[in-house]
Amino acid sequence: MSVEQKTPTTAVDNSRRNFFRASAASAGILGASALMGMVPEKLRSSAWAAGTDKPEITEVKIGFIPLTDCAPIVVAAEMGFDKKYGIKITPSKEASWAGIRDKMVNGELQAAHVLYGLVYGVQLGIGGQQKDMNVLMTLNNNGQGITLANQIREKGVKDGASLKRLINNENRDYTFAQTFPTGTHAMWLYYWLAAYGIDPFKDAKTIVVPPPQMVANMRIGNMDGYCVGEPWNARAIHDKVGFTVATSQDIWTDHPEKVLGTTAEFAAKNPNTARAMIMAILEAARYIDATANRSKVAKLIASKSYVNAPEEVIEGRFLGHYDNGIGKKWEDPNYMKFFNDGKVSFPYLSDGMWFLTQHKRWGLLKSDPDYLGIAKKVNRIDLYTDAATALGIAVPSDPMRSSKLIDGLVWDGKDPQAYAASFKIKA
């Protein structure tokens, strides 16, 4: 099934569209940096926020959870990328993904660094109040992990196959933690376990724990393993309580992870503000992806105001330096990416649809939804395309992409119903 990328209708006038087309034409010849170089410095903060493009509201509170991949939100605010586009971003540190969900739904947060699958869960009313939601852009690929307790290693476990043998041979419940029922970490954990023949619901018990609390809960024996974002996998190794049995990029290379999420109501009422947020965060993402900037970004987000973790714990995997804690060290080319020439940031329809297939697989959805229709409604390719085009950032011509996951299955979005039904282990 080939999906033609069309821009949904929005309340935007022709003058704004002409402005973006002119910007795109210039950027195509000169490049984004050269385009900005043509604008006098004192005018740059207002160059993108004048006339019909002026943000409807100029102060936005964006929620985040203390994870390495909150970096684009922090950098956009701390380094002034937001001011270039006529807005002020206030990062708001939150305690849990449930808190992020509730505050977005009730309007306390204008947007959030949020789990991809959480946005789709709220859209469908899974496990909470239904609210129409939007994904404005993807914030990062890769960079999550599955950590097992050192007590498991002492029983000979070093990979998925040996974990399967242990669970089969021991007459006790094994407990694994994830961070939110419809979120990315739950889906990576379930997918990885199932790839090794472990049913995450029949062969184990799963619990929900906020990311910053994972290491402490493992230390006191509340779980045998967990899936979470960095730096909380590296922190378990640093604190000598666990080891990394798999990275999320082992499960799906360049997988979608966090997104810039908001309610559909907010984006409809404030399209210029939404676009300004995308542009500011795109610039921040491009800045972070430059290797030369990563160490200073690690230092910035390590502070108590943000991730509140040792700088060296964040920096290692942030730079692609991996150590699994049981003797293996490697340079991972698929470390956490934030930009990758715009490939990370584009809100592919197939990415959103994949989470729906997993929600169906694990019984969170009782029947197959309108996979493509929901993705088209949630993922605001139109707003993203306007913002990226103005910055001279390439936009994919196809809103679907194809990937092979750890179990050898290929996901391309063409037949989501068949894909969701194809798994041997499912609810």
N, C-alpha and C positions, 0 to 999 in steps of 0.2 A: 504494500500500500504506500504509494507515494503521496506525501503531504505537501501541498504548495504553501509556502510561507506567505501569508497575507497579513496586512496590518489591520487589526480590528478597528472598528469605528470608534473614535474618541472625540471629545469636545475640544477640538483644536482647530484654530482658524488657518486659512491658507497662507497668511503672512508668516506664521511660525514654520509651516512646512517648507516654504520657500527659503527661509533663513537656514534651516537645517540642510536643505539640498545644496545651497551655495557653500555652506561650511564644508559639506562632504566633498564637493568638487575641489575646493581649495586644498583640503586635507589629502585628497587622493594624489595631488601633484606634489604638495609640499611636505606632507606628513604633519602629524598633530603638533609636534613641538615647534615646527616652523610656523604653523598657523598661529599658535599662541604667541610666538615671537613677534608677529606682526602687530599685536595689540600692545599699546603702551602699558607698562607695569601698573601705573596708578588706575588704569581703566579695567584691568583684567578681572577684578573682583565683581564688576558689574556688567562686564561684556556679555555674559550669558544670562543675565537676569534683568533685562530691560524690556519695556513695552509689554507685548502679549506673553513674553516668556518669564516675566517676573514671578517668583515663587508666591503662591497664595498665602503661605505662612512661612516665616523666616527662621523660626526656632523649632527644631525637631529633637525629640528624645528617642534615642535608639537603644533598645535593651540588648544586653549581651550576657553570656555566661562565661565565667573565667576559664577560657580555653585558648590555646595558641591561635586558633582560627578566628578569634574576635579581632585580630590585628587590623584588618581593613577599616573597621569602624573607628578604632582608636587612632590610627594614623591619619584618617581623614579629618578627625577633630583636632588632634594635637598638632598637626603640621599645617593646618590652615587650608587644606584642599576644599573644605566646605565653604569658606569665605569667598573663594573664586566664583562660586555659583550662587551667591546671594543668600546663603543659609548658615545657621549655626547648629552644628550637631552636638548634642550633649549625650555622651555614652552613659547608660544607666546599668550599673552592675546588678544582676538579679540572682536569686538564690537557686532557682530551679527552672526547668523547662515548663513545668505547669504554671509557674508564676509568669513567665514570659507569655505563654498562651493567654492567660486570663487578662493580663494588662494590655495586650494588643486588642483583644476582643472588646474590652470595656473602654478603650481609648486613652488609657494612661500612658501608653507608649504609642508613638506614631509609626514605629517600625522596629524591627529586631533582627539581630544575628540569630538565626533560628534553624532548627533541624528541618531538612527538606520534607520528610514524611510527616512532621507535626503540622505543617501548613495544610497538607492534603487531608490529614485526619480531621482538622477543624472544618475544612470545606465540606466534608461528608458527615460531620457530626459524630465521629467515632470517639466514644469515651468522654464526651463533654458537649457543651453548647455548640450548635452549628452556627457558623458565620462564614459568609463568602470572603475568600482570601485571595491575595495576589502574591506571586513570586516576582520580584522586580529584577533580580539577577542572582547568579550563583556566586558565592563568596570564595569557595575553595574546592579543590579536588584533593583526595588522598589525606594521609596524615592522622588516621585514627588507628586503634590497635586493640588486640585482645590479649589481656594479661591473665596469667594463671598464678596461683599462690605457690610459694616455694615448697610448701608441704606436698603439693602435687608432683613437683619435680623430684622430690625425694623418693617418690614411689615409681620413678622411672618414666614419667611423662615428659616428652620434649616436643611433641607435635600432635596433630589431630588423631592420627591412627593409634598412638599409644594412649591418648586420653580415652578413646573409644574402648580399648581393651580394659583399662582400669575401671571404667563405669560398668562394663559388662561383668567384671569379676568381683566387684565390691557391692555388698548388699546395704547400700545407704543412699540417701538422696544427695545429689550434687547440686549446688546452688550457684547460679551465674547471674550477674547484675548487668543491667543496661540502664539507659538514662531516661527513656520515655517510651511508652508502649507502641506508638506509631512512628517513632523516630529512626534516624539512620543507625544508631548504635544497636538498637534492638534488631534491625534487619540484617546488619553485618554479622552479629552474633548468631542469630538463627541460621543464616545462610551458611556460615562457616561450620557450625555444628552439624547441620544436615548434610553438608558435602562429605563429612566423614562418617555418615550413618548414625549420627546421634540425633534423636528427636528432641528438640528443645523443650517440649512440653510433657512427653511421656517418659523420657530418660533422665530428665533433670527438672529443676525448679528455677524459675527466673523471678527476679525482684527488680524494683526500680530504685536507683540511688543517684542523687545529683552528682555531676562530675567531680567537683572538688572534694567530695566525701568518699570517693572510691578507695583511696589508699588507706585511710583510717579504718574503714570498714573491713578491708582485707586484713589489716594488721591484727584486728581483734577476732578474726575468724568468721565473719558474717557471710562470706562467700568464698567459693573455690576459684572463681574467675570472673572477669568482667570485660565489657567492651566500652571504650570511652575515647574521647579525643585527647590529643596531647595538650599539656605535658604530663598527664596523669598516668600514662603507661611508663614513660621514662622515669617519673617520680617513684614508682613502685620499685624499679631497679635501683635507683639512687638510695632509697630507704631500706633496701634489702628485704622486701616483703613479697616480691613477685618477679616474673620474667615474661617477656613478650613471646607468645606462641605464634602470633600471626599479625601482620599489619593489614589494614583495610585495603591497601593497594595490592596485597596478595590476593584478595578476594575479587577485586574489580579494579584494574589499573585505570587511573584517572576518573574514578567514580565521582558523582555529584555528592556534595556533603552539606555544608551550611548554605543558607540563602539569605538574601535581604528580603524579609517578608513584611507584609502589611495587610490591612484589611482592604477588601475591594472598595468599600465605602470611602476610605481615606484616599486611595488612588484616584477614584472618580471625582472627588471634590477638589483634590489638590494635585492635578497631573504635573504641573510645573515644579512643584516641590518634590514630587516623586522623582522626576527626571533630574533635578538638581542633586538629589541624594545619590542617584545612580552615577552621575558624572563625577561627583566628588570621590565616591568609593572606588570607581574604576581607576581614577588617577592614583588613589592610595594603593590599590592592588598592583598596579604597574610599578609603582615605587618599591613595594615590598619584594616583588619578584626579581628585582635586580640583586644579585648575590652580594654585591658590595654594601647593600643597605641592610641586610638581614641581621647582622650582629647588633646594630643600633636599635632596630625594631624589637629584637629580643629583650634588650635592656629596657626599652620603653614599656613593653607590656608586662614585664616581670614585676613591676611595682605593686604595692598593696592595693592601689586603686583599680587594678586590672586583674591579672592572672594570679598575682601573689604567690609566686614560686621562684626558686633560685634561678638566676639568669642562665647559669650553665646547664640546668636541666631543660630549659626551653630551647636554648641555642643549638644543642647537638642535633636533634632531629629536625629542627627548623632549617639547618644547613644540609640535611641529608646524611648526617653521620649517625649510623645506626649500630646499636649494640643490644643484643637480645637478652643480656644478663646471664646467659649460660654458655658463653664462650664464642659466640659468633658475632663478628663485626663486619660491616659492609657499608659501602657508599651507595645509597639508594637513589637511582635516577628519577624515581617516581615519588619523591618526597612531597610534602605539602606545597601545592601550587595555588597561586591566587590570581594569576593573569594569563600567562602562557600565550601571549599575542591575542588575547581576547577569547581564546578557546574555553578557558575556565568559566568566564563570566556569562556567556550566552545561556539563557534559560531554555535549554532544549525541551521540547514537548515530551520526547521519549524518556527523559530523566524523571519527570514528574510521573509519567505513566508507569514506570518501573516500580515505584513505591506503591502504587495502587495494586499492581500484580502481587506484590508481597503481602499487602494487607489482606487481599483475597486468599492467598496461599495459607496464611496463618489464622484464618477464621475471623479476622477483624471486620471483614465485609462478608455478608452472608450470600451475596450474589454478585455477579460481574457488573461493575458500573459502566458508564459510557466513558471508557478510558480516554479516548482522544478528545471528546467534547469537554470533559472536565479539565484536561490539561490546557486546552485552548482558552478556557475561561480563567484559569488560575495564573498561568505563566504569561506575563505581560511583555510579549515579544515586541509589541509596538513601542512601548515606552523605552525599553532597552535599546531598540534599534535607533530611535531618535537620538538618545544620549551617546551611544557608541559612534554613530555616524558623525555627529558634531565634533567628536574627539579624533576622528580619522582612524577609528578602530574597526577592523574588518568584522563583518557579520556573516556567519555561515548562511549559505543559500538554502540549506535543508535543515528544518527544525528537528529532524531525527538523526540519531547517530547509532552506530553499531559497536558492540563490545562483546568479548568472550569472557565469561566469569570463571571462577576457580573450578567449577564442576564441569567445564567444557561447554556449557550451554551458551548460545549466542542470543543476546537481547538486541533487537533493532526496532522495536515498537510496531512491527507490521501486523502481528496477530496476538495482541495481549491476552485475549481470553484463552487461546490455546497454550500460550506460554505459562500462564498462571496455573493451568490444569496439568502441566507436563511433569511436575516434580513428584518424585517417588515419596518423599517425606513432606507431608503437609497436614494441615488440620483436618 
